[in-house]
Amino acid sequence: MSSFQPRKPAGSPQGGQFDNKPHATLDIDPLGENYTHADMRGANLAGADIHQRRFLGVTLDNADLTLATGTTHMTGTSLNNARLDGVQSILSTFDNCTFRSASAARANMRDSQFTHCTFDNASLEDSTLTASTFAHCESNFADIRGANLSSSTTTHGLYNQLNARNTTANYATITDSTFTEIDMTHVEADELTVSKTKFARTNFTNSTLNHLDVDNTTFTKCIFSGTTMDMADVSGGKFQDCKFTGATVTNSYFEDCDFTKTDLTQADVRDCLFKNCRFSANMQASMEQMIRKGNSSMVGCWF
């Protein structure tokens, strides 16, 4: 038997369509239903079957959707302070939704589409977001530690002070986005593709970036200490005032890159080719020594 209380009919002595108690318990029609401009804040939907439910302009602030299951479609819906821990909602779509201070730890939303969504102060720790797409989304102070973003796509995003420690992003794609003060330590991101993106004060310490493919991307005051980078292909990359202390860079190709104020000699650089790259003038002697020692080469570079 369903644990959801039936909705009261409009005009009943008990009130309007929805129970107006702070934490109302609502039913979900088992045959499926569209919810349009409904006020469902504080609703108890824990464990609900939300398969093929559509929410348009719905307020789900402070709602409890813990362990809810099923593909869902939400547009213009507010989930601020909502609990989505353990949600199983694959192949879902979220358009123009807000997840401010929402909790979605261990949620499985793989193969889902997020468009124009906001995740300020949201927590998605250990969530599964593989093969999901984030388009025109933004967040401030979100926490995605341990999340799996492999094969995901991020485009036209704006992310500030994101905690992404210990995430997995193998085969992920990032384009036309901006990341500022991001903690990406201990990240596993082999086969990561990055294009036309800006990273500022981002920490990649002890991360794995093998087979990295970078195009026209800027890294400003970023830290790559202890990072492993093998078989990278970087074209038009700008590494300005970055640190590579203890990094290992091998079998990689850098073309038309700018390493101004960046000391690559603090890394173990071997069997790499630098073509038409720019380095700081005071680094010429140490760079040439590094190139000879590591069996690398420079073609058309200047200091």
RODO-2510 file (C-alpha; in nm, 4 decimals, decimal comma):
residues 303
     n   res          X          Y          Z
     1     m     0,0000     0,0000     0,0000
     2     s     0,1248     0,3450    -0,0846
     3     s     0,2612     0,5501     0,2042
     4     f     0,1460     0,8715     0,0432
     5     q    -0,1575     1,0544     0,1770
     6     p    -0,4198     1,1383    -0,0860
     7     r    -0,4494     1,4956    -0,1961
     8     k    -0,7493     1,6860    -0,0705
     9     p    -0,9883     1,8050    -0,3405
    10     a    -1,0065     2,1764    -0,4016
    11     g    -1,2738     2,3365    -0,1873
    12     s    -1,2789     2,0632     0,0759
    13     p    -1,3140     2,1626     0,4426
    14     q    -0,9545     2,0565     0,4967
    15     g    -0,8142     2,3068     0,2521
    16     g    -0,6927     2,3296    -0,1047
    17     q    -0,5274     2,0834    -0,3369
    18     f    -0,2223     2,0152    -0,1228
    19     d    -0,1865     1,9600     0,2477
    20     n    -0,0342     2,2825     0,3817
    21     k     0,1451     2,1320     0,6780
    22     p     0,5197     2,2167     0,6880
    23     h     0,6163     1,8626     0,5863
    24     a     0,3161     1,7426     0,3925
    25     t     0,3142     1,3890     0,2574
    26     l     0,1884     1,3783    -0,1006
    27     d     0,0739     1,1024    -0,3275
    28     i     0,2190     1,0404    -0,6716
    29     d    -0,0309     0,9119    -0,9244
    30     p     0,0927     0,5631    -1,0239
    31     l    -0,0224     0,6243    -1,3813
    32     g     0,1974     0,9296    -1,4186
    33     e     0,1082     1,2959    -1,3961
    34     n     0,2380     1,6397    -1,4887
    35     y     0,2837     1,8831    -1,2013
    36     t     0,2567     2,2440    -1,3142
    37     h     0,3305     2,5489    -1,0955
    38     a     0,2539     2,3485    -0,7825
    39     d     0,3809     2,4425    -0,4378
    40     m     0,5247     2,1189    -0,3022
    41     r     0,7771     2,2652    -0,0624
    42     g     0,8542     2,0415     0,2320
    43     a     0,6850     1,7445     0,0658
    44     n     0,7832     1,3963     0,1781
    45     l     0,8581     1,2040    -0,1405
    46     a     1,1204     0,9748     0,0104
    47     g     1,1356     0,6509    -0,1855
    48     a     0,8726     0,7709    -0,4329
    49     d     0,8399     0,6328    -0,7839
    50     i     0,8924     0,9431    -0,9983
    51     h     0,9299     0,7613    -1,3277
    52     q     0,8130     0,9761    -1,6204
    53     r     0,6763     1,2444    -1,3879
    54     r     0,7083     1,5947    -1,5300
    55     f     0,7499     1,8966    -1,3050
    56     l     0,6977     2,2405    -1,4622
    57     g     0,7522     2,5497    -1,2482
    58     v     0,7171     2,3447    -0,9300
    59     t     0,8545     2,4485    -0,5906
    60     l     1,0191     2,1535    -0,4172
    61     d     1,2228     2,3541    -0,1676
    62     n     1,3023     2,1559     0,1495
    63     a     1,1348     1,8493    -0,0018
    64     d     1,2603     1,5008     0,0832
    65     l     1,3201     1,2891    -0,2275
    66     t     1,5681     1,0554    -0,0611
    67     l     1,5947     0,7269    -0,2533
    68     a     1,3274     0,8336    -0,5044
    69     t     1,3527     0,6335    -0,8273
    70     g     1,2729     0,6746    -1,1943
    71     t     1,3438     0,8934    -1,4934
    72     t     1,1988     1,2396    -1,4378
    73     h     1,1778     1,5673    -1,6295
    74     m     1,1911     1,8998    -1,4467
    75     t     1,1662     2,2485    -1,5971
    76     g     1,1840     2,5742    -1,4027
    77     t     1,1706     2,3796    -1,0798
    78     s     1,3209     2,4860    -0,7475
    79     l     1,4885     2,2192    -0,5351
    80     n     1,6610     2,4498    -0,2896
    81     n     1,7570     2,2738     0,0351
    82     a     1,5959     1,9566    -0,0989
    83     r     1,7215     1,6123     0,0009
    84     l     1,7996     1,3914    -0,2981
    85     d     2,0448     1,1562    -0,1298
    86     g     2,0536     0,8195    -0,3015
    87     v     1,8137     0,9233    -0,5774
    88     q     1,8116     0,6819    -0,8734
    89     s     1,7089     0,9049    -1,1608
    90     i     1,8962     0,8120    -1,4765
    91     l     1,8200     0,9515    -1,8229
    92     s     1,6468     1,2521    -1,6651
    93     t     1,6306     1,6142    -1,7811
    94     f     1,6615     1,9253    -1,5661
    95     d     1,6102     2,2587    -1,7414
    96     n     1,6411     2,5928    -1,5604
    97     c     1,6315     2,4275    -1,2178
    98     t     1,7921     2,5474    -0,8943
    99     f     1,9647     2,3123    -0,6504
   100     r     2,0907     2,5710    -0,3994
   101     s     2,2079     2,3986    -0,0799
   102     a     2,0493     2,0736    -0,1998
   103     s     2,2000     1,7416    -0,0928
   104     a     2,2346     1,4645    -0,3506
   105     a     2,5022     1,2454    -0,1950
   106     r     2,5370     0,9041    -0,3605
   107     a     2,2699     0,9969    -0,6142
   108     n     2,2727     0,8168    -0,9491
   109     m     2,1782     1,0594    -1,2257
   110     r     2,3862     0,9172    -1,5055
   111     d     2,3007     0,9911    -1,8689
   112     s     2,1032     1,2976    -1,7600
   113     q     2,0803     1,6467    -1,9070
   114     f     2,1246     1,9600    -1,6928
   115     t     2,0654     2,2905    -1,8734
   116     h     2,0779     2,6383    -1,7168
   117     c     2,0868     2,4879    -1,3674
   118     t     2,2346     2,6413    -1,0510
   119     f     2,4135     2,4365    -0,7831
   120     d     2,5256     2,6979    -0,5288
   121     n     2,6350     2,5310    -0,2021
   122     a     2,4942     2,1995    -0,3246
   123     s     2,6465     1,8667    -0,2198
   124     l     2,6785     1,5836    -0,4710
   125     e     2,9403     1,3782    -0,2877
   126     d     3,0010     1,0313    -0,4307
   127     s     2,7284     1,0825    -0,6890
   128     t     2,7202     0,9078    -1,0275
   129     l     2,6951     1,1524    -1,3165
   130     t     2,8581     0,9479    -1,5889
   131     a     2,7690     1,0431    -1,9469
   132     s     2,5634     1,3376    -1,8194
   133     t     2,5630     1,6806    -1,9844
   134     f     2,5910     2,0148    -1,8050
   135     a     2,5144     2,3058    -2,0386
   136     h     2,5110     2,6694    -1,9246
   137     c     2,5171     2,5633    -1,5584
   138     e     2,6864     2,7424    -1,2697
   139     s     2,7784     2,6882    -0,9092
   140     n     2,9471     2,8583    -0,6165
   141     f     3,0895     2,6579    -0,3259
   142     a     2,9445     2,3241    -0,4431
   143     d     3,0877     1,9935    -0,3180
   144     i     3,1232     1,7017    -0,5611
   145     r     3,3973     1,5067    -0,3818
   146     g     3,4243     1,1498    -0,5019
   147     a     3,1716     1,1976    -0,7816
   148     n     3,2030     0,9999    -1,1047
   149     l     3,1847     1,2295    -1,4076
   150     s     3,3375     0,9941    -1,6613
   151     s     3,2232     1,0534    -2,0204
   152     s     3,0329     1,3637    -1,9068
   153     t     3,0137     1,6875    -2,1064
   154     t     3,0406     2,0348    -1,9550
   155     t     2,9876     2,3352    -2,1808
   156     h     2,9444     2,7091    -2,1232
   157     g     2,9672     2,6576    -1,7471
   158     l     3,0699     2,8949    -1,4697
   159     y     3,2109     2,7290    -1,1569
   160     n     3,3610     2,9011    -0,8547
   161     q     3,5233     2,7417    -0,5475
   162     l     3,4132     2,3916    -0,6395
   163     n     3,5374     2,1030    -0,4235
   164     a     3,6103     1,8275    -0,6748
   165     r     3,8654     1,6242    -0,4784
   166     n     3,8926     1,2563    -0,5633
   167     t     3,6515     1,2789    -0,8547
   168     t     3,6742     1,0578    -1,1623
   169     a     3,6405     1,2218    -1,5022
   170     n     3,7852     0,9782    -1,7534
   171     y     3,6826     1,0551    -2,1133
   172     a     3,5037     1,3725    -1,9985
   173     t     3,4758     1,6812    -2,2222
   174     i     3,4890     2,0448    -2,1076
   175     t     3,4337     2,3349    -2,3484
   176     d     3,3806     2,7116    -2,3284
   177     s     3,3716     2,7141    -1,9476
   178     t     3,5331     2,9032    -1,6596
   179     f     3,6654     2,7439    -1,3401
   180     t     3,7940     2,9603    -1,0540
   181     e     3,9538     2,8370    -0,7307
   182     i     3,8707     2,4717    -0,7904
   183     d     4,0098     2,1883    -0,5767
   184     m     4,0855     1,9079    -0,8230
   185     t     4,3433     1,7242    -0,6139
   186     h     4,3675     1,3474    -0,6571
   187     v     4,1434     1,3570    -0,9652
   188     e     4,1536     1,0726    -1,2170
   189     a     4,0878     1,2249    -1,5586
   190     d     4,2501     1,0148    -1,8285
   191     e     4,1458     1,0984    -2,1864
   192     l     4,0055     1,4335    -2,0679
   193     t     3,9313     1,6795    -2,3514
   194     v     3,9374     2,0530    -2,2722
   195     s     3,8705     2,3319    -2,5230
   196     k     3,8340     2,7112    -2,4998
   197     t     3,8202     2,7026    -2,1219
   198     k     3,9742     2,9115    -1,8425
   199     f     4,1118     2,7714    -1,5181
   200     a     4,2248     3,0166    -1,2500
   201     r     4,3834     2,9198    -0,9169
   202     t     4,2857     2,5569    -0,9681
   203     n     4,4702     2,2831    -0,7810
   204     f     4,5451     1,9632    -0,9774
   205     t     4,7906     1,8254    -0,7189
   206     n     4,8512     1,4498    -0,7463
   207     s     4,5981     1,4122    -1,0258
   208     t     4,6238     1,1780    -1,3240
   209     l     4,5822     1,3477    -1,6621
   210     n     4,7100     1,0894    -1,9077
   211     h     4,6152     1,1357    -2,2745
   212     l     4,4992     1,4889    -2,1937
   213     d     4,3756     1,6772    -2,5030
   214     v     4,3817     2,0572    -2,4601
   215     d     4,2939     2,3230    -2,7161
   216     n     4,3078     2,7023    -2,6653
   217     t     4,2743     2,6830    -2,2887
   218     t     4,4229     2,9113    -2,0223
   219     f     4,5609     2,8001    -1,6850
   220     t     4,6427     3,0915    -1,4531
   221     k     4,8161     3,0352    -1,1184
   222     c     4,7228     2,6684    -1,1258
   223     i     4,9073     2,3954    -0,9355
   224     f     5,0104     2,0702    -1,1045
   225     s     5,2401     1,9444    -0,8262
   226     g     5,2758     1,5677    -0,8323
   227     t     5,0491     1,5429    -1,1349
   228     t     5,1042     1,2638    -1,3872
   229     m     5,0641     1,3640    -1,7508
   230     d     5,1540     1,1084    -2,0168
   231     m     5,0740     1,1263    -2,3890
   232     a     4,9183     1,4722    -2,3574
   233     d     4,8392     1,6764    -2,6695
   234     v     4,8226     2,0477    -2,5876
   235     s     4,7663     2,3117    -2,8562
   236     g     4,7315     2,6817    -2,7817
   237     g     4,7537     2,6266    -2,4074
   238     k     4,8525     2,9134    -2,1780
   239     f     5,0174     2,8150    -1,8500
   240     q     5,0712     3,1461    -1,6757
   241     d     5,2402     3,1501    -1,3355
   242     c     5,1663     2,7800    -1,2795
   243     k     5,3574     2,5324    -1,0608
   244     f     5,4689     2,1864    -1,1759
   245     t     5,6760     2,0860    -0,8721
   246     g     5,7215     1,7092    -0,8688
   247     a     5,4981     1,6564    -1,1726
   248     t     5,5756     1,3877    -1,4305
   249     v     5,5235     1,4915    -1,7933
   250     t     5,6167     1,2290    -2,0508
   251     n     5,5661     1,1535    -2,4207
   252     s     5,3629     1,4710    -2,4645
   253     y     5,3264     1,7309    -2,7401
   254     f     5,2918     2,1045    -2,6798
   255     e     5,2331     2,3434    -2,9712
   256     d     5,1794     2,7216    -2,9670
   257     c     5,1785     2,7195    -2,5876
   258     d     5,2691     3,0012    -2,3477
   259     f     5,4601     2,9061    -2,0319
   260     t     5,5203     3,2623    -1,9115
   261     k     5,6317     3,2711    -1,5463
   262     t     5,6006     2,8933    -1,5276
   263     d     5,9002     2,6824    -1,4263
   264     l     5,8701     2,3477    -1,6008
   265     t     6,2150     2,2460    -1,4794
   266     q     6,0611     2,1573    -1,1418
   267     a     5,8877     1,8664    -1,3189
   268     d     6,0249     1,5419    -1,4575
   269     v     5,9840     1,6159    -1,8291
   270     r     6,0885     1,3369    -2,0639
   271     d     6,0434     1,2548    -2,4328
   272     c     5,8312     1,5625    -2,5008
   273     l     5,8166     1,7983    -2,7986
   274     f     5,7649     2,1734    -2,7585
   275     k     5,6837     2,3476    -3,0868
   276     n     5,6469     2,7255    -3,1249
   277     c     5,6153     2,7677    -2,7484
   278     r     5,7008     3,0718    -2,5387
   279     f     5,8959     3,0636    -2,2129
   280     s     6,0149     3,3301    -1,9689
   281     a     6,3496     3,4821    -2,0686
   282     n     6,5161     3,3886    -1,7404
   283     m     6,4300     3,0213    -1,7949
   284     q     6,6318     2,9640    -2,1115
   285     a     6,9391     2,8003    -1,9586
   286     s     6,7455     2,5736    -1,7224
   287     m     6,4947     2,4797    -1,9934
   288     e     6,7681     2,3839    -2,2378
   289     q     6,9285     2,1703    -1,9681
   290     m     6,5945     2,0037    -1,8935
   291     i     6,5414     1,9311    -2,2639
   292     r     6,8811     1,7622    -2,2985
   293     k     6,8428     1,5627    -1,9793
   294     g     6,4951     1,4350    -2,0610
   295     n     6,5508     1,3503    -2,4277
   296     s     6,2933     1,6140    -2,5251
   297     s     6,3120     1,8748    -2,7987
   298     m     6,2149     2,2345    -2,8745
   299     v     6,1311     2,3590    -3,2248
   300     g     6,0701     2,7256    -3,3027
   301     c     6,0438     2,8200    -2,9336
   302     w     6,1464     3,1547    -2,7882
   303     f     6,2281     3,3108    -2,4526
***
